[in-house]
Amino acid sequence: MTRVAAIDCGTNSIRLLVADADPATGELVDLDRRMQIVRLGQGVDKTGRLAPEALERTFAACRDYAAVIKEHGAERLRFVATSASRDAENRDEFVRGVLDVLGVEPEVISGDQEAEFSFTGATRELTGRADLPRPYLVVDIGGGSTEFVVGDDQVRAARSVDIGCVRMTERHLVHDGVVADPPTAAQIAAVRADVEAALDLAEHTVPLREARTLVGLAGSVTTVAGIALGLDAYDSAAIHHSRIPYERVAEIVDRLVHSTHAERSAISVMHPGRVDVIAAGALVLLAIMERTGAREVVVSEHDILDGIAWSIA
């Protein structure tokens, strides 16, 4: 066993996994898995820069994570940064801050690299299941971007497009600095049009309709699953590998886009940091299911974090 620590810093959240990995058996045993919503990508789509307050929130989370990593005695650490930090003009400030706190330089990876990590993390434990036929389409709906990966045992094609839940919210559902409460029909249509255009781009590279199993990752998907399952509180074990039918996803999307901030906040499985962006994220999921003809989405709690952990094990 090798004790490893993986950090995934995205547009909306920063997540940590400390695990014991055994490459010989393919076993990855979680010791600590946690997430903080820091909204690093706040305003990046508009300004092209990481906001000072967003950087400080992220560095504060890094200080918390440094203590956890030290407590568990992880032998190796890899810090991967994704969409927001790829786009920012001042990403050097981000790199210096992380290096000061954690002693490692964040790797600002490409969308293709992000897709490969997500695929590995999500599908490694699905191999051999007759009820989940290959090829898989793994969809990771993040804050700034969404990754599409089609593969069997390995990645066949991958593409990252800029339709994350934060980016779509800030681009279409905010007026005068305030998130629509609830969105108008025109705003919802604008999100859908943007997502459809991005799916067209993705299909130039990734054969979305050839996949036989759709695997959904990240907070927008897991939150929709939690609602579909009627959970009283977020339960990772119940959500992991749940299978949510298209009809149920459509019902939940309709509910979310027509609800107010207060109504979404009252949903028991909803993380407070997702209240304002869940409608856009759910719309992305629904559009993907419609484009691919998927009758259900298999929800995975194992994703890019697990892929990063395997990459250093």
N, C-alpha and C positions, 0 to 999 in steps of 0.2 A: 504493500500500500504506500502511496505517496500522498502526503497532505498538501493540498493546493488551495489557493484562494483566487477567486475570479471576481472581477468587478466589471459590470456593464453600466456605462454612463450614457444614457440616451437623452432625448430632448425633454422628456417629462420626468423621468425617474432615474435614480441611481441604485443599483442592486448589488448585493454581495452574496457570494456562495463560498463557504469553506467546506471542503469535502475530502474524504479519503478515497483515492482512485486506485483501482487495480486493473491496469491495462490487459493483464493476462486473462481475467475473467469477464471484463467489460462491466465491472461493478463500480458504481459511484455512490458512496454513502454520505449523505448530507450530515454535516455537523452544525452548520448555521446557515440559514438562508433568510435574507431580510431585504427590505426595500424602503426607500424614502423618496417621496415626491419633492423634487427640488426645482422643477420647471427651469432647467438650464437654458432651454430654447426660448425663454420669454422674449418676444419681440424680434427674434433673429430673422424671421421671414421678411419683416418690414425694414429693420435697420441694418442687417448684415453683421451685427455685433452682439457679443454676449454682454448682457446687462450686469453692472457691478453687483447689484443685490442678488442676481441669479448665481453669479460666481461665488459669492460668500455663502449662500445656502449650500452650494455643492461642496465647498471646502469644509464646511461644518460637518456635513455627512461623512466626508473622507476622514475627518478626525475621529468620528465615532467608529468607523470601520477599521481604522488603524488599531484601535484598542482591541477590537474583536479578533483581528488577525493575530495580534501579539498573544492574546489570551489562549488561542487554540494552537499556537506554534506552527503555523503553516510554513512549509519549506519553500514554496514558490508562489509568487503573486504575478498575475497579469491583469492589467487595467486596460480595458478597451473602451474607446469613446466613439460614438456613432454620429447620427445625422447633424445635430445642432453644431457640434464642434467642427465638423467637416465644412460647414457653411460659413463660419464666423471669421471676420477679418482679424479679430484680436484673439485668436485661439492660442497664441503664444502665452498670454496671461494665464489661460487655463492650464496649459502644460506646466508652466513654472509652479503654479499653486499646488497642483497634484504632486509634483516631484518633491516639493518642500514637505508636504504632509506625509506621503506614503513611501517616499524613497524610490519610486519607480516612475518612469515617464509614461504617460498615457499614449496608447497607440491609436491614432485617429485612422481607423480602418476604412476601407472602401465599402461601398454597398455590396459588392460581390463577396468580399470577405465576410461581411456581416451575415449574408445569406447562407454561406457555407457553415458557419458556426451554428446558426439557428437550425439548419437542417440536421446536422449531427446531433445536437442536443435533443431535438424533438423526436427523431426517428430511431435512434440507436436501440431503444427498448421495444420498438414495434416489430422488428424483423421477425418473420416467421408466423405472424398472426394471420390465419386464413381469413378471418372476418374483416381484416383491413388490408385489402389487396393493393399491390403496387401497380403503377408508380404513385408516389405520394406528391401532393402539392402542399408544401409548407408555406403558410402565410403568417408573417410576423408584422402585426399592425402596431407600429411604434408611435412616438409623439410627432416626429418630423417626417418619417418615411415609412413605407411598407415594403418588405422584402418578399419576393415570390421565388420559390425554389421548387423545381421538379426533379425527382430522382428516384432511383430504386435503392440499391445499397450505397450508391454515391450520387453526388449532384450531377445532373445532366444539363441543366440550364438554370440561370439565376438572373434576377433583375431587381434593382431597387428603384422605387419611384417616390416622388415627394407628395405623398397623400397621408401623412400621419394625422392623428387625432388633434394634436395641438395646432399643427399648421393649418388644417382645414377649419378649425374653430376660429383662429385668429384671422384667417383670410376671408371667411364668409359669414361667420356668426357673431362678429363683434361690430358694434356701432357706437362711435364716440367713447371707445374704451370699455364698453360694457357688453358682456355676453348676452345675446338675445334671450328673452325669458317669457315664453318659449320662442324658438325661431319662427320666422314667417315662412310661408310656402315658397316665396321667391328665394329666400336664403337656403332652404333645404334643396331646392332645385339647383342652385349654384354649386352646392357641395356635390350633388350627384353628377352634374356635368363635368366638374373637375376630376372626380374619381373615374368616370367613364373614359375621359381622355387619357388618364394615366394608365388605365387598364389596356387601352389600345397600344400604348407604348410598351407595356410589359409583354404583351402578346407578340411583339416583334421578335422577342428573344426567348420567351418561355412559353411552351405549348400548354397553356392553362387548361384547355379542355380535354387534354389527353389523360389527366390524372384520374385515378379511380378512388382515392381517399384524400379528402381535404383535412389538413391538420392546422388548427388555428392557435396562435401564440399571442402572449402579452396581455396587458391589462384590459384593453377594450373587450377582447374575446372572453377572458376569464370572468369579467364582470357580467357580461351577457349570460354566460353559463350559470353563474351564481343566481342570477334573477330567474332564469329558466328552471332551475332546480328548486326554487322556492326556499333557499337557505335563509335561516335566521341570522347567520353571521358567516363571514367568509371562511370557507373550509377547503383548504388546498387539496386534501385527500379526496374529498367528494367531487371536486371540480376536475381533477386530473383524470384524463381519458374518458370524461363524460362525452356523450354524443347528443348534440342538440339539433333537432330537425329544422329544416328551412322554415317551415310554417311558424315554429315557435320563435325563431330569430326575427321573422317579419313582424310578429305581434309585439315583441319587445322593442324593436326599432320604432314602431308606430307610437308606442307608449312614451318612449324617451324623447322623441322629437316634438311631442305635443305636451310635455310636462314642464313645469316651472322649476327654477333652481331649488326651491323649498321641497317640491315633490320628489325630485331626484335625490336630494340630501336625505330624505326619509327612507330611502331604499336601504335595507339592512346590510346588504353585502357591498355597498358602494363606498369605496375609499373617498374621503373628503377631497383629495386632490384630483379625483376623476369627475367630479360632479359637473364641471363646466365643459369637459371635453368628451364625455361618453357618447353624446348624441352623434357627434361627427365620427367617432371611432366605430360605433355600431352601424352607421350608414356605409362606411367602407366595407365592413364585413358582409352586409347584406348585398351590396353591389357585386362583391367577389362571388358570392354563392349564386347569384343570378347569372353572372357571366359564364361561370363554369358549369352550371346546371347541377351543382352539388345538392343532394337531398339532405345532407347533414354535415355538421362540422365536428370533428374529433378535437376536443380541447386538451392541450398539453400545458402542464405547469413547468415542463422541462424545455428549455429553449436555448437562447444564445449563451446564457451563463454556463449551462452544462457543456455546451460546445467549447467555450473558452477553457473550462476546467480540463476537458479531455485534451485540448491542444497543448497543455503544459504538463500533463501526467506522464 
